């Protein structure tokens, strides 16, 4: 391999071999860095503008910038300058710098605002003067009661009646409920463990849900009743809940009256089990049996066929069975 090198007489930059041969920097990263370091002093060209001039694509620029930041050649910080404008400062170095070293250098750099960078031709032009000579408003005397001409078509105002005695103003009703109790906060904090559908409750809705739960607890409902009401309101067909906070707000918005202690609601009372179709057709025999005997009646009889059989026939049938 032969190399021929002619030193340029002007417009050149010196770079370390370690920078050009860096093992973890891609060719786009090296080109972006060397281009920035070759700019004259005082140039405030951003990295994105340099990538555009160097014909580096968006994805390649993002990858090259990330490599330069990881190796310490590029540092950025955002701060609020005069006038409330947010500014991103970029620092490019030919040697790796730590975050502390870069912060010290950026602290010494002047803050350039967008208004200071605006070209003179972009500044607003002076406004044309208004027609006539500016005169200050009159501050002495009163306006004439009877103008020379009628310039108003407003109807005459009715005579004002004296206001009655002022009534005492009622105390303003506050729409906000009192601060939720610790029991309500604890119940809301445990709701994500109640069902997988409630795992993504927004943190900002915890106070609102705690106030709604406090209303339920103040009405006499127990925490178990509140949890049971929430579980009943969740979909049971596998439909995913995308907004669990809104669903809980809807379920807890209306507070029903608390049940009276010792009285079970009719909806929660156990219903008697219905007999099967086979047992429904049977009837209990009213004859003399050691234990209850069921039989299938053919009509309206109340005794089983065994009780209706005469005792002599039953004895003969038993003797025949023993002989067999």
SULDA-V967370 format. One record per residue. N is the residue number from 1. RES is the residue in three letters. D_CENTER is the distance of its C-alpha to the mean C-alpha in Angstrom with 1 decimal. Layout:
n/res/d_center
N/RES/D_CENTER
N/RES/D_CENTER
//
This chain:
n/res/d_center
1/UNK/63.6
2/UNK/65.1
3/UNK/63.3
4/UNK/64.5
5/UNK/62.9
6/UNK/64.0
7/UNK/62.4
8/UNK/61.0
9/UNK/63.0
10/UNK/59.9
11/UNK/56.1
12/UNK/55.2
13/UNK/52.7
14/UNK/53.2
15/UNK/50.7
16/UNK/50.9
17/UNK/51.7
18/UNK/48.9
19/UNK/46.5
20/UNK/47.9
21/UNK/48.3
22/UNK/45.0
23/UNK/44.2
24/UNK/40.4
25/UNK/40.1
26/UNK/40.3
27/UNK/42.7
28/UNK/40.0
29/UNK/38.9
30/UNK/42.5
31/UNK/43.2
32/UNK/40.2
33/UNK/41.2
34/UNK/44.9
35/UNK/44.3
36/UNK/42.3
37/UNK/45.0
38/UNK/47.7
39/UNK/46.5
40/UNK/48.6
41/UNK/47.8
42/UNK/45.6
43/UNK/43.9
44/UNK/40.1
45/UNK/39.3
46/UNK/35.7
47/UNK/35.3
48/UNK/33.7
49/UNK/36.8
50/UNK/39.1
51/UNK/37.6
52/UNK/38.1
53/UNK/41.7
54/UNK/42.3
55/UNK/40.9
56/UNK/38.3
57/UNK/35.5
58/UNK/31.8
59/UNK/31.2
60/UNK/34.3
61/UNK/33.4
62/UNK/30.0
63/UNK/31.9
64/UNK/34.7
65/UNK/32.6
66/UNK/30.7
67/UNK/34.1
68/UNK/35.5
69/UNK/32.7
70/UNK/33.0
71/UNK/36.8
72/UNK/36.6
73/UNK/38.3
74/UNK/35.3
75/UNK/33.0
76/UNK/30.4
77/UNK/28.7
78/UNK/26.8
79/UNK/28.0
80/UNK/28.1
81/UNK/31.6
82/UNK/33.6
83/UNK/32.2
84/UNK/28.6
85/UNK/28.6
86/UNK/26.7
87/UNK/29.2
88/UNK/29.1
89/UNK/32.3
90/UNK/33.8
91/UNK/36.6
92/UNK/38.9
93/UNK/41.6
94/UNK/44.5
95/UNK/44.0
96/UNK/41.0
97/UNK/39.5
98/UNK/37.2
99/UNK/34.1
100/UNK/36.2
101/UNK/39.0
102/UNK/36.9
103/UNK/35.2
104/UNK/38.8
105/UNK/39.9
106/UNK/36.9
107/UNK/37.4
108/UNK/40.9
109/UNK/39.9
110/UNK/39.8
111/UNK/36.6
112/UNK/37.0
113/UNK/35.1
114/UNK/34.7
115/UNK/37.1
116/UNK/39.7
117/UNK/39.5
118/UNK/40.0
119/UNK/43.3
120/UNK/45.9
121/UNK/46.0
122/UNK/42.3
123/UNK/42.8
124/UNK/43.1
125/UNK/46.7
126/UNK/48.3
127/UNK/48.0
128/UNK/51.2
129/UNK/52.9
130/UNK/52.7
131/UNK/55.8
132/UNK/58.3
133/UNK/58.8
134/UNK/56.0
135/UNK/57.1
136/UNK/55.5
137/UNK/54.7
138/UNK/57.5
139/UNK/57.1
140/UNK/60.5
141/UNK/61.8
142/UNK/60.3
143/UNK/59.9
144/UNK/62.7
145/UNK/62.5
146/UNK/64.3
147/UNK/63.3
148/UNK/65.9
149/UNK/64.1
150/UNK/61.6
151/UNK/58.3
152/UNK/56.2
153/UNK/55.9
154/UNK/53.7
155/UNK/55.1
156/UNK/56.6
157/UNK/54.3
158/UNK/55.2
159/UNK/56.6
160/UNK/54.1
161/UNK/54.8
162/UNK/54.6
163/UNK/51.4
164/UNK/51.8
165/UNK/51.3
166/UNK/47.7
167/UNK/45.9
168/UNK/43.9
169/UNK/40.3
170/UNK/38.2
171/UNK/35.7
172/UNK/32.3
173/UNK/29.9
174/UNK/26.7
175/UNK/23.7
176/UNK/21.8
177/UNK/22.6
178/UNK/24.0
179/UNK/22.1
180/UNK/21.1
181/UNK/23.6
182/UNK/23.3
183/UNK/23.8
184/UNK/20.7
185/UNK/18.6
186/UNK/20.2
187/UNK/19.6
188/UNK/15.8
189/UNK/15.9
190/UNK/18.0
191/UNK/16.0
192/UNK/14.6
193/UNK/18.3
194/UNK/19.3
195/UNK/18.2
196/UNK/16.7
197/UNK/14.5
198/UNK/12.6
199/UNK/12.1
200/UNK/8.3
201/UNK/7.5
202/UNK/4.8
203/UNK/7.8
204/UNK/7.6
205/UNK/8.4
206/UNK/11.3
207/UNK/13.8
208/UNK/13.3
209/UNK/13.7
210/UNK/16.6
211/UNK/18.3
212/UNK/18.2
213/UNK/19.7
214/UNK/22.2
215/UNK/23.5
216/UNK/24.2
217/UNK/26.0
218/UNK/27.9
219/UNK/29.1
220/UNK/30.7
221/UNK/28.4
222/UNK/28.2
223/UNK/25.2
224/UNK/26.6
225/UNK/26.7
226/UNK/23.0
227/UNK/22.1
228/UNK/24.6
229/UNK/23.1
230/UNK/19.6
231/UNK/21.2
232/UNK/23.3
233/UNK/20.4
234/UNK/18.8
235/UNK/20.2
236/UNK/23.4
237/UNK/24.2
238/UNK/21.9
239/UNK/19.3
240/UNK/16.0
241/UNK/13.0
242/UNK/10.1
243/UNK/8.0
244/UNK/9.5
245/UNK/8.1
246/UNK/9.7
247/UNK/12.6
248/UNK/13.3
249/UNK/13.4
250/UNK/15.8
251/UNK/17.9
252/UNK/18.3
253/UNK/19.0
254/UNK/22.7
255/UNK/24.8
256/UNK/28.0
257/UNK/31.2
258/UNK/31.7
259/UNK/34.4
260/UNK/37.8
261/UNK/38.8
262/UNK/41.4
263/UNK/40.7
264/UNK/38.7
265/UNK/37.0
266/UNK/38.8
267/UNK/35.7
268/UNK/35.7
269/UNK/39.5
270/UNK/40.8
271/UNK/42.6
272/UNK/46.1
273/UNK/46.4
274/UNK/48.3
275/UNK/51.3
276/UNK/51.7
277/UNK/53.9
278/UNK/56.8
279/UNK/56.9
280/UNK/56.6
281/UNK/60.0
282/UNK/61.8
283/UNK/63.6
284/UNK/64.9
285/UNK/68.6
286/UNK/70.5
287/UNK/73.4
288/UNK/74.4
289/UNK/72.2
290/UNK/71.2
291/UNK/67.5
292/UNK/65.6
293/UNK/66.5
294/UNK/64.7
295/UNK/66.5
296/UNK/65.8
297/UNK/68.1
298/UNK/69.9
299/UNK/70.3
300/UNK/70.2
301/UNK/71.9
302/UNK/70.6
303/UNK/72.4
304/UNK/71.9
305/UNK/74.7
306/UNK/76.0
307/UNK/76.6
308/UNK/78.3
309/UNK/80.7
310/UNK/84.1
311/UNK/84.7
312/UNK/87.7
313/UNK/85.8
314/UNK/83.1
315/UNK/85.8
316/UNK/87.4
317/UNK/84.1
318/UNK/83.5
319/UNK/86.9
320/UNK/86.5
321/UNK/83.3
322/UNK/84.9
323/UNK/87.8
324/UNK/85.6
//
